[in-house]
Amino acid sequence: MIQQTTTVPNTPGVSVIVCCYNSAKRLPETLRHLAQQQVPSDIPWEVIVVNNASTDDTVAVAKKEWQQYHLDIPFSIVDQPKPGLSYARDKGFETAQYEYCLFCDDDNWLNKDYVRIAFETMESDAMIGVLGGQGEAVLETQIHPWFESVKSVYAVGAPAKFAGEVNRVYGAGMTIRKSQYTSLIKSSFSTLLSDREGESLSSGGDTELCFALRLRGKKIWFNPELKFYHFIPTSRLEKEYVYDLNYQIGKCNAILNCYKYLAEKNKKVLRKKSIWKGELMYAFVDYLKVKFNYNLFIKNKVLYYCKIQRLKGFIEEIIILNYKHDHIYNKIRNISSINRYAQSNNFSADASI
């Protein structure tokens, strides 16, 4: 049964948000796993499907699939005509009835205890702003020898060896405290990275949210008990796909590095009037190091070209931004409230783990 509820803002509970773009073929299995969630009766939760400018039967498929389970869990479908995953997430936050917004990609299959563990973890520490888990690949075709070395860009594996505070978590399966997101928006924050847009592989919006909330003193937390499967079709295992994905990651890192400097309180950088020239120089040096790393080329050509493409994307974006990069850095600094949670020396701006 499709229904909507009205609750007091920031009510403890879980709003599972599935952002969709032409997801008709992927949604049934994703919703089936959500329908199998084992959630205690005292934990309120709901499912929201955000239709992000789809041109297929996403809406009809979502309705039909969920109705067959005859659940009492509130289920709603909302439209976000503005293309882009970040905009779809915004719509999800706007629609969510509960404090904990769990973003489940349309190709993620959450373990049956995912919602419960997410709720209990967020309830355990009010300082957790973003919570994430670990993914396991479900491949449509046989695994390639090189997959293991680049699996993190597919949200596969764990962001850390143990549970605890990390730099970032995967956007797939991440849970964000709605009140903290609302506070961030009220501080004049606006995302600089649109994330996936249609068939484009642009990325980084999830990492930007992690970094922005961390700058405001919130914990980014990893719980290895949160497990999901990531279905990866054959088309996403083509070498051209993973190369383009890394190129786009490199481009977004040009923005994310601004958060890195603020988080580290890098005094050398903070004293500089302009940082984009230094970024360009260091990136070019790194590019040359990778370019002439013949051992890596012989050992793992796919990883070699992924690193090349990532640095290429970074360098090209820095050149395009030039002095606008300094403006972006200052904008982030002005809206950020830095405290002891943003002083880690191992803070990584890389959009992949």
C-alpha positions as a printed NumPy array, in Angstrom:
array([[  0.   ,   0.   ,   0.   ],
       [  1.375,   3.41 ,  -0.978],
       [  0.887,   5.966,   1.762],
       [  2.448,   9.051,   3.24 ],
       [  2.803,  10.139,   6.835],
       [  3.199,  13.433,   8.605],
       [  5.578,  13.572,  11.555],
       [  7.349,  16.186,  13.595],
       [ 10.61 ,  17.322,  11.918],
       [ 13.751,  15.568,  13.233],
       [ 11.713,  12.651,  14.567],
       [ 14.035,   9.695,  15.229],
       [ 13.52 ,   7.195,  12.454],
       [ 14.922,   6.208,   9.067],
       [ 13.914,   7.597,   5.69 ],
       [ 15.314,   5.302,   3.006],
       [ 15.766,   7.413,  -0.134],
       [ 16.268,   5.763,  -3.524],
       [ 17.373,   8.263,  -6.16 ],
       [ 16.473,   7.042,  -9.636],
       [ 17.33 ,   7.913, -13.2  ],
       [ 15.903,   5.442, -15.733],
       [ 15.939,   2.751, -13.07 ],
       [ 13.09 ,   0.538, -14.292],
       [ 15.349,  -2.495, -14.814],
       [ 17.323,  -2.073, -11.587],
       [ 14.594,  -1.086,  -9.125],
       [ 12.741,  -4.39 ,  -8.591],
       [ 15.644,  -6.163,  -6.895],
       [ 16.535,  -3.052,  -4.882],
       [ 12.968,  -2.675,  -3.596],
       [ 12.71 ,  -6.407,  -2.909],
       [ 15.667,  -6.166,  -0.531],
       [ 14.099,  -3.138,   1.153],
       [ 10.862,  -5.047,   1.578],
       [ 12.814,  -7.795,   3.355],
       [ 14.277,  -5.45 ,   5.97 ],
       [ 13.836,  -6.737,   9.508],
       [ 13.127,  -3.62 ,  11.515],
       [ 11.757,  -3.692,  15.088],
       [  8.307,  -2.193,  15.438],
       [  9.617,   0.613,  17.649],
       [ 11.852,   1.971,  14.843],
       [  9.77 ,   4.088,  12.439],
       [ 10.928,   4.076,   8.822],
       [  9.761,   4.836,   5.314],
       [ 10.83 ,   4.42 ,   1.69 ],
       [ 11.025,   7.353,  -0.732],
       [ 11.723,   6.924,  -4.446],
       [ 12.982,  10.112,  -6.091],
       [ 12.302,  10.083,  -9.822],
       [ 15.123,  12.224, -11.207],
       [ 14.062,  13.179, -14.749],
       [ 13.637,   9.569, -15.853],
       [ 12.393,   8.856, -19.365],
       [ 11.532,   5.185, -18.838],
       [  8.92 ,   3.397, -16.689],
       [ 10.68 ,   4.005, -13.377],
       [  7.578,   5.364, -11.625],
       [  5.22 ,   2.619, -12.841],
       [  7.706,  -0.119, -11.991],
       [  8.306,   1.311,  -8.501],
       [  4.577,   1.426,  -7.736],
       [  3.9  ,  -2.072,  -9.047],
       [  6.893,  -3.623,  -7.322],
       [  6.194,  -2.19 ,  -3.874],
       [  2.454,  -2.834,  -3.936],
       [  2.942,  -6.575,  -4.29 ],
       [  4.546,  -6.822,  -0.835],
       [  1.481,  -5.448,   1.008],
       [  3.579,  -3.767,   3.684],
       [  2.512,  -1.129,   6.188],
       [  5.748,   0.788,   5.628],
       [  5.04 ,   4.288,   4.261],
       [  6.092,   4.492,   0.615],
       [  6.116,   7.537,  -1.638],
       [  7.35 ,   8.565,  -5.077],
       [  8.388,  12.169,  -5.677],
       [  9.648,  13.909,  -8.793],
       [ 12.827,  15.951,  -9.142],
       [ 12.84 ,  17.243, -12.74 ],
       [ 16.245,  18.916, -12.331],
       [ 18.794,  16.285, -13.422],
       [ 21.678,  15.428, -11.134],
       [ 22.132,  13.1  ,  -8.161],
       [ 22.834,  15.981,  -5.79 ],
       [ 19.496,  17.574,  -6.711],
       [ 17.765,  14.235,  -6.253],
       [ 19.281,  13.97 ,  -2.779],
       [ 18.052,  17.489,  -1.984],
       [ 14.529,  16.386,  -2.902],
       [ 14.93 ,  13.333,  -0.711],
       [ 15.928,  15.463,   2.275],
       [ 13.001,  17.786,   1.615],
       [ 10.551,  14.883,   1.537],
       [ 11.982,  12.796,   4.387],
       [  9.806,  12.456,   7.469],
       [ 12.589,  11.221,   9.717],
       [ 15.938,  12.408,  11.049],
       [ 18.135,   9.711,   9.553],
       [ 18.188,   9.839,   5.748],
       [ 19.586,   6.604,   4.313],
       [ 20.525,   6.897,   0.645],
       [ 20.2  ,   3.6  ,  -1.175],
       [ 21.316,   3.656,  -4.808],
       [ 19.031,   1.991,  -7.318],
       [ 21.58 ,  -0.81 ,  -7.756],
       [ 22.243,  -1.384,  -4.029],
       [ 20.797,  -4.39 ,  -2.226],
       [ 20.826,  -3.708,   1.502],
       [ 21.307,  -6.567,   3.948],
       [ 18.124,  -7.297,   5.888],
       [ 19.451,  -5.651,   9.068],
       [ 20.775,  -2.483,   7.394],
       [ 17.987,  -0.101,   8.454],
       [ 18.044,  -1.333,  12.042],
       [ 21.82 ,  -1.054,  12.418],
       [ 21.854,   2.38 ,  10.784],
       [ 19.229,   3.628,  13.235],
       [ 20.959,   2.182,  16.294],
       [ 24.366,   3.551,  15.246],
       [ 23.059,   7.067,  14.649],
       [ 21.189,   6.977,  17.96 ],
       [ 24.351,   5.916,  19.789],
       [ 26.265,   9.159,  19.118],
       [ 24.721,  12.553,  18.374],
       [ 28.033,  13.723,  16.893],
       [ 27.771,  11.321,  13.941],
       [ 26.757,  13.396,  10.95 ],
       [ 27.31 ,  10.792,   8.249],
       [ 27.332,   7.013,   8.566],
       [ 28.428,   4.469,   5.985],
       [ 29.018,   0.782,   5.431],
       [ 30.83 ,  -1.562,   3.081],
       [ 29.869,  -2.968,  -0.29 ],
       [ 30.279,  -6.307,  -1.989],
       [ 30.224,  -6.624,  -5.753],
       [ 27.63 ,  -8.645,  -7.605],
       [ 28.926,  -8.789, -11.161],
       [ 26.78 ,  -9.488, -14.187],
       [ 29.799, -11.08 , -15.847],
       [ 32.959, -12.784, -14.605],
       [ 35.366, -10.662, -12.601],
       [ 38.324,  -9.071, -14.358],
       [ 41.822,  -9.536, -12.872],
       [ 42.179,  -5.769, -12.445],
       [ 38.88 ,  -5.22 , -10.613],
       [ 40.287,  -5.718,  -7.112],
       [ 42.761,  -2.831,  -7.542],
       [ 40.068,  -0.304,  -8.521],
       [ 37.038,  -1.661,  -6.661],
       [ 36.711,   1.355,  -4.355],
       [ 35.472,   3.541,  -7.235],
       [ 32.561,   1.08 ,  -7.481],
       [ 31.739,   1.484,  -3.75 ],
       [ 33.065,  -2.023,  -3.134],
       [ 35.129,  -2.967,  -0.101],
       [ 35.508,  -1.173,   3.23 ],
       [ 36.706,   2.413,   3.797],
       [ 38.623,   1.308,   6.898],
       [ 39.83 ,  -1.832,   8.656],
       [ 37.827,  -1.179,  11.79 ],
       [ 34.689,   0.617,  12.911],
       [ 35.137,   4.259,  13.793],
       [ 35.724,   7.757,  12.492],
       [ 36.923,   8.052,   8.887],
       [ 37.501,  10.776,   6.295],
       [ 34.561,   9.766,   4.154],
       [ 32.201,   6.917,   3.392],
       [ 30.632,   5.661,   0.21 ],
       [ 27.649,   7.601,  -1.064],
       [ 26.041,   4.206,  -1.619],
       [ 24.224,   3.261,   1.567],
       [ 25.251,   6.385,   3.508],
       [ 23.015,   7.799,   6.24 ],
       [ 22.977,  11.54 ,   6.943],
       [ 21.413,  13.349,   9.88 ],
       [ 18.733,  15.576,   8.346],
       [ 19.016,  18.299,  10.989],
       [ 22.731,  18.657,  10.253],
       [ 22.099,  18.863,   6.519],
       [ 19.439,  21.52 ,   7.135],
       [ 21.852,  23.475,   9.331],
       [ 24.486,  23.245,   6.598],
       [ 22.096,  24.657,   4.013],
       [ 21.128,  27.497,   6.363],
       [ 24.811,  28.408,   6.625],
       [ 24.69 ,  29.409,   2.935],
       [ 26.254,  26.119,   1.82 ],
       [ 25.443,  25.037,  -1.706],
       [ 26.946,  22.001,  -3.36 ],
       [ 29.694,  22.735,  -5.856],
       [ 29.567,  19.241,  -7.33 ],
       [ 26.372,  18.069,  -9.016],
       [ 27.329,  14.369,  -8.827],
       [ 25.893,  11.972, -11.432],
       [ 23.772,  13.729, -14.026],
       [ 21.935,  11.493, -16.498],
       [ 24.498,   9.305, -18.232],
       [ 27.357,  11.56 , -17.122],
       [ 29.899,  10.096, -14.698],
       [ 30.446,  13.367, -12.835],
       [ 30.856,  12.611,  -9.142],
       [ 31.943,  13.894,  -5.751],
       [ 28.711,  15.242,  -4.279],
       [ 28.611,  12.595,  -1.564],
       [ 32.229,  13.253,  -0.581],
       [ 31.566,  16.99 ,  -0.527],
       [ 28.75 ,  16.465,   1.983],
       [ 31.06 ,  14.357,   4.158],
       [ 33.782,  16.992,   4.049],
       [ 31.421,  19.914,   4.668],
       [ 29.856,  18.264,   7.708],
       [ 33.256,  17.253,   9.02 ],
       [ 34.408,  20.857,   8.792],
       [ 31.425,  21.735,  10.966],
       [ 32.585,  19.315,  13.64 ],
       [ 30.532,  16.231,  12.84 ],
       [ 31.902,  12.708,  12.73 ],
       [ 32.003,  10.651,   9.565],
       [ 31.52 ,   7.131,  10.871],
       [ 32.097,   3.687,   9.389],
       [ 30.258,   0.642,  10.723],
       [ 31.406,  -2.653,   9.128],
       [ 28.144,  -4.298,  10.206],
       [ 26.391,  -2.211,   7.561],
       [ 26.694,  -4.343,   4.424],
       [ 25.176,  -4.044,   0.992],
       [ 25.584,  -5.642,  -2.412],
       [ 26.367,  -3.484,  -5.414],
       [ 25.089,  -4.885,  -8.697],
       [ 27.525,  -4.005, -11.489],
       [ 26.414,  -4.654, -15.087],
       [ 28.842,  -5.658, -17.805],
       [ 28.746,  -2.193, -19.364],
       [ 30.325,  -0.722, -16.221],
       [ 33.206,  -3.159, -16.341],
       [ 34.508,  -1.918, -19.656],
       [ 37.933,  -0.336, -19.376],
       [ 36.705,   2.853, -21.052],
       [ 34.062,   3.212, -18.346],
       [ 36.466,   2.917, -15.419],
       [ 38.941,   5.273, -17.121],
       [ 36.241,   7.908, -17.606],
       [ 35.063,   7.402, -14.035],
       [ 38.561,   8.098, -12.719],
       [ 38.875,  11.138, -14.976],
       [ 35.684,  12.573, -13.461],
       [ 36.948,  11.792,  -9.95 ],
       [ 40.084,  13.769, -10.749],
       [ 38.025,  16.75 , -11.858],
       [ 35.986,  16.81 ,  -8.656],
       [ 39.144,  16.482,  -6.543],
       [ 40.092,  19.96 ,  -7.742],
       [ 37.194,  21.222,  -5.61 ],
       [ 37.511,  18.723,  -2.785],
       [ 41.115,  19.704,  -2.126],
       [ 39.813,  23.056,  -0.87 ],
       [ 38.057,  21.199,   1.94 ],
       [ 41.243,  19.239,   2.601],
       [ 43.332,  22.339,   3.261],
       [ 40.75 ,  23.758,   5.637],
       [ 40.386,  20.483,   7.494],
       [ 44.13 ,  20.125,   7.954],
       [ 44.523,  23.809,   8.859],
       [ 47.503,  23.786,   6.521],
       [ 49.225,  27.02 ,   7.573],
       [ 51.474,  27.147,   4.516],
       [ 48.457,  27.027,   2.249],
       [ 46.343,  29.366,   4.367],
       [ 48.995,  32.082,   4.139],
       [ 49.033,  32.   ,   0.368],
       [ 46.953,  34.493,  -1.572],
       [ 46.575,  32.014,  -4.412],
       [ 46.728,  28.223,  -4.171],
       [ 45.684,  27.057,  -7.629],
       [ 49.141,  27.495,  -9.155],
       [ 50.684,  25.311,  -6.462],
       [ 47.982,  22.71 ,  -7.014],
       [ 48.763,  22.653, -10.708],
       [ 52.51 ,  22.299, -10.147],
       [ 52.235,  19.432,  -7.66 ],
       [ 49.687,  17.628,  -9.806],
       [ 51.907,  17.882, -12.859],
       [ 54.843,  16.428, -10.901],
       [ 52.644,  13.542,  -9.735],
       [ 51.484,  12.999, -13.307],
       [ 55.07 ,  12.647, -14.517],
       [ 55.873,  10.212, -11.689],
       [ 52.978,   7.979, -12.686],
       [ 53.605,   8.427, -16.394],
       [ 57.111,   6.999, -16.089],
       [ 56.242,   4.296, -13.556],
       [ 57.009,   1.418, -15.895],
       [ 56.758,  -1.164, -13.11 ],
       [ 53.141,  -0.226, -12.501],
       [ 52.464,  -0.219, -16.242],
       [ 53.767,  -3.759, -16.58 ],
       [ 52.122,  -5.04 , -13.403],
       [ 48.656,  -3.5  , -13.776],
       [ 47.913,  -1.484, -16.904],
       [ 44.34 ,  -0.72 , -15.87 ],
       [ 45.399,   0.777, -12.535],
       [ 48.171,   2.656, -14.343],
       [ 45.736,   4.293, -16.757],
       [ 43.23 ,   4.964, -13.967],
       [ 45.874,   6.971, -12.097],
       [ 46.815,   8.779, -15.311],
       [ 43.202,   9.662, -16.05 ],
       [ 42.567,  10.861, -12.509],
       [ 45.532,  13.221, -12.578],
       [ 44.64 ,  14.335, -16.089],
       [ 41.133,  15.245, -14.954],
       [ 42.507,  17.101, -11.944],
       [ 45.021,  19.095, -13.989],
       [ 42.504,  20.031, -16.668],
       [ 39.956,  21.176, -14.081],
       [ 42.519,  23.286, -12.22 ],
       [ 43.499,  24.959, -15.492],
       [ 39.853,  25.654, -16.314],
       [ 39.151,  27.075, -12.845],
       [ 42.449,  29.045, -12.491],
       [ 41.735,  32.011, -10.171],
       [ 38.14 ,  30.855,  -9.669],
       [ 39.683,  28.056,  -7.629],
       [ 40.806,  30.62 ,  -5.028],
       [ 37.293,  32.088,  -4.932],
       [ 35.839,  28.624,  -4.305],
       [ 38.363,  28.017,  -1.533],
       [ 37.455,  31.289,   0.197],
       [ 33.744,  30.549,  -0.159],
       [ 34.175,  27.215,   1.585],
       [ 36.306,  28.804,   4.307],
       [ 33.672,  31.468,   4.991],
       [ 30.849,  28.981,   5.594],
       [ 32.906,  26.465,   7.548],
       [ 33.132,  26.223,  11.311],
       [ 36.378,  24.369,  11.997],
       [ 37.031,  22.663,  15.314],
       [ 38.997,  19.771,  16.731],
       [ 37.198,  17.2  ,  14.59 ],
       [ 38.7  ,  18.776,  11.477],
       [ 42.341,  18.64 ,  12.483],
       [ 43.366,  15.162,  11.334],
       [ 46.663,  15.132,   9.487],
       [ 45.634,  12.191,   7.337],
       [ 42.547,  13.846,   5.882],
       [ 42.252,  12.672,   2.268],
       [ 40.5  ,  14.734,  -0.374],
       [ 40.463,  11.889,  -2.872],
       [ 36.922,  11.054,  -3.952],
       [ 37.82 ,   7.383,  -3.951],
       [ 38.858,   5.58 ,  -0.814]])
